[in-house]
């Protein structure tokens, strides 16, 4: 009888943990989707709140920190016009860390030219209080046949 009770408790705990992880995955997916829209809209106020003060951004042409990324978005030197998201995977680590991978086609305006590129974008998030903060966003150039392993 004791073994049965312990087994039920373990099952319930595992189910609760799975449900919490699934909820966090959905929350991170939605936050990433909002981020792409804020970037397209050049909404630096929302992005400034999302980006961690020590966040880093890795692009094809270099890497920089939060203030430079916000300046680039605000001035339109890179205008993230539209990110067509083809695939998303999220891994949750503990209660406060998540990594999201997007496979996207990015339509952007860069240095006076409209461009389209295939990327896998890696986003690292950490929970601070009640809010998720983006720690890192890295663009990796890939072929359009690239798939994210789930």
N, C-alpha and C positions, 0 to 999 in steps of 0.2 A: 504494500500500500504506500509506504514511504517513497519507494522508487517511482511509483506512478505519479505521485504529487510532485516530486522533483522534476520528472520528465515533463509534466504539464507546465510547470513554472518556466522551465527552460524553453519550451515551445512558445509560450506567450511572450517571453522576453525577446526571443529571436524574431517573432512576428512584429513586435513593436519596433525593434531596431530596423527591420527591413522597411516598415512603413515610414519611419523617420527618414531613412536614407532616400527612399523614393520621393518623399516630399521635398527634401533638400535638392535632389536632382532636378525636379520640376522648377523649383524656385531659381536655381542657377541658370537653367535653360531660358526661363522667362527674362531674367536679368540680362543675359547676354543678348537676347533678341531686342530688348529695350536699348541696350548700349549701341547696337548697330543703327537703330533708328535715331538715337540722339546724335550719333556721329554724322549721319546723313543730314540731319536738321541743324548741325553745328550748334547744338545745345550744350554749350560748355558749362553752364550752371549745374545741370544734372550730372554731366561727366565729372566735374570737379568733386562733387559729392561722392561719386562712385569710386574714383581713382584714389588709391591709398597715397598718402603724401610721399612715400618712398617707392612708388610704382615705377616700373621700367617698361619701355616699348621698343620692340625689335622689328625693324622694317627691312626691306630690300636695300635701302640706301643708308642705313645706319641705325643706331640705337640712342635713346635719350630718356629723360625722366618726365614726370607728370607735367611740369610747367611748360616744357617745350612741346609736348603732345597737345596740350590745350591751346597753345599759341598757333600751332600748325592747323588745328581744326578751326579755330576762330577766324584766322586770316584766310583760310581756304587754300593754303599752299598745297595741302592734300585735302581734297573734298571727297569724302567717302560717300558717293552718291547713292549706292545701293549694294547691299551684300545679299546675294542669293545664296541661302544656306541649303546645302544638299544633304548634309549628314551632321549629326551631333552626338557626342558621347560625353558622359560625365562620370567621374570617379570621385567619391566622397571619402575623406580620411578623417576619422574622428568626428567631433561635433563642429569643427570650425575651419576646415580646409576642404576645398573642392577644386578639381581641375576639369576644365571643359575643353573639348576639341571640336572645332567647327571645320567642315570642308565647305569652302565657299567659292563662288565666283564674285569677285569684287569689281564693280564698276566705279571708277574714281576719276577725278580730274587732278592731274599732277603736272606741275610746271607748264600750264597752258594747254595740256593735251588730255583728251579723254582716253582712258586705258581700261582694259579688262584683263584680269589675272586670276588664275586658279591658285588658291592657297589652302593650306591647313593652318588654322589659327589656334594657338594654345593660349588659354586664359587661366590664370591662377587666381583663386578667390580665397579670402580669409574673413571669417566673421569677427566683427568687433562690436560688442554689445548686441544690439538687435539688427545691425546692418552688415551686409556683405560688402567688402572692399576688393577692388581689382588690384592685385599685386603686380601682375605681369601679363602683357599681351605680346605674343610673338607670331609674326607672319612667316610661314615656311612655304616657299614656292614649290608646287607639285604639279603633276600631270592631272588632267581631268579624269583619268581612270583610277586615281588614288582612292583607296577606301580606308576608313577609320575602323580599326578592329574594336569590336564591342566586347 
